[in-house]
Amino acid sequence: MLAGGLGAAAAPARAAANVRLEGQPVQGGYVVGWTQPGAQIYVNGERCAPASRRGAFVIGFDRDEPPACLLEVHDRGEVFRRTLTVARGTFGVQRIDGVPQDTVTPTDPALLARIRTESAMKQEAYASISPDDPFADGFSWPLKKFRNSSKFGNQRILNGVPNRPHYGYDMAAPAGTPILSPAGGVVVFARPRMHYEGGLTMIDHGVGLVCAYLHQSKQLVKTGDRVLRGQTIGEVGMTGRATGPHLCWRLTWRGRHLDPSLWVGARRPV
Ligand SMILES: [Zn+2]
């Protein structure tokens, strides 16, 4: 819906290769670009997935992304270069008490081994790079009705102990509420009873943009399934580290933690 839309109204800087950018260069945000199919993309000198068959590509900005990010698009001997200025995100501090202690400071050796095994499985799923680009059409909300109970990026203090920032967008809703895939994609992970995440499903929405859906009470898709936008993939629950029923919705790209809520709605030309 956005291809050829918003970007045409403005006049983004152009070099040799034809490139159009849309999105929000802000910590936790992203930019979607359009160029020639198969053009090679580099971010800060790092080779990323090439532009898709429709010519779409993505750059994600970590919660703690430095302020300058160099994009290069190489296409048949032509090079487009642009340094993007990444705005600072505004993140709060959030104290949560009453979290099960073995999910805050685990000490049991068997549990620590389990956490390591689960972490390796998740890393493998996060490394997926599907050649498709459903992300380029934007996302819809994964729940029809919800209350945002925790924003992306909050510094967290769990049971009084400073913890990692919150890398998800929490959507509180009654247990059993259907979770709808916000975009098309391929399921790269689906397991119940993960120590932290409970029922966890991960979907590659294109070129390694992997969303995670946590704490589900019921999962309706399995690894390898292709899903369509709006398809029910599971149900809201409070499995894993949760103090009430909610969907923790996460998004990563090349090891960077992004705010998935910024993908809902129209994109601005950059
Ligand atoms: Zn969360």
Residues whose N, C-alpha, C, O or C-beta is under 5 A from the ligand:
A	BS01	ZN	G168 Y169 D170 C248
